[in-house]
Amino acid sequence: MKVLLKSPAGLTKEVKVGFSWTTFFFGFLPALFRGDLKWALIMFLAEAVIGSFTFGIGAWVTAIVFSFIYNKIYIKELIEKGYQPADEQARAVLAQNQILASA
């Protein structure tokens, strides 16, 4: 499911809530393309370090773990930067997925 977030300056971003298929298939690259350099670097380092000790298998495991949590992390960071749900439906979806506190 996708929700629309709006910044105080009027910019909007459509973000996916839930499992990240792009992170599952492409690892740290979706974070890099979104401009989320901090998490792209964290994912790359985690995949490289864990993968090097496990002949590459650990990199796949790391990618699976980040697939479940990355979209939530990305949305929370956007909210910290001032983005807010654009409508009540978006707010309800974020509250249902425990990203925003239900009010």
HUDA-V898294 format. One record per run of one state. SS is the DSSP state (helix for helix, strand for strand, loop for the rest). FROM is the first residue (numbers start at 0). TO is the last residue. If there is no record, write none. Layout:
ss->SS from->FROM to->TO
ss->SS from->FROM to->TO
This chain:
ss->loop from->0 to->0
ss->strand from->1 to->5
ss->loop from->6 to->10
ss->strand from->11 to->15
ss->loop from->16 to->19
ss->helix from->20 to->25
ss->loop from->26 to->27
ss->helix from->28 to->32
ss->loop from->33 to->35
ss->helix from->36 to->52
ss->loop from->53 to->55
ss->helix from->56 to->79
ss->loop from->80 to->82
ss->strand from->83 to->84
ss->loop from->85 to->86
ss->helix from->87 to->95
ss->loop from->96 to->102
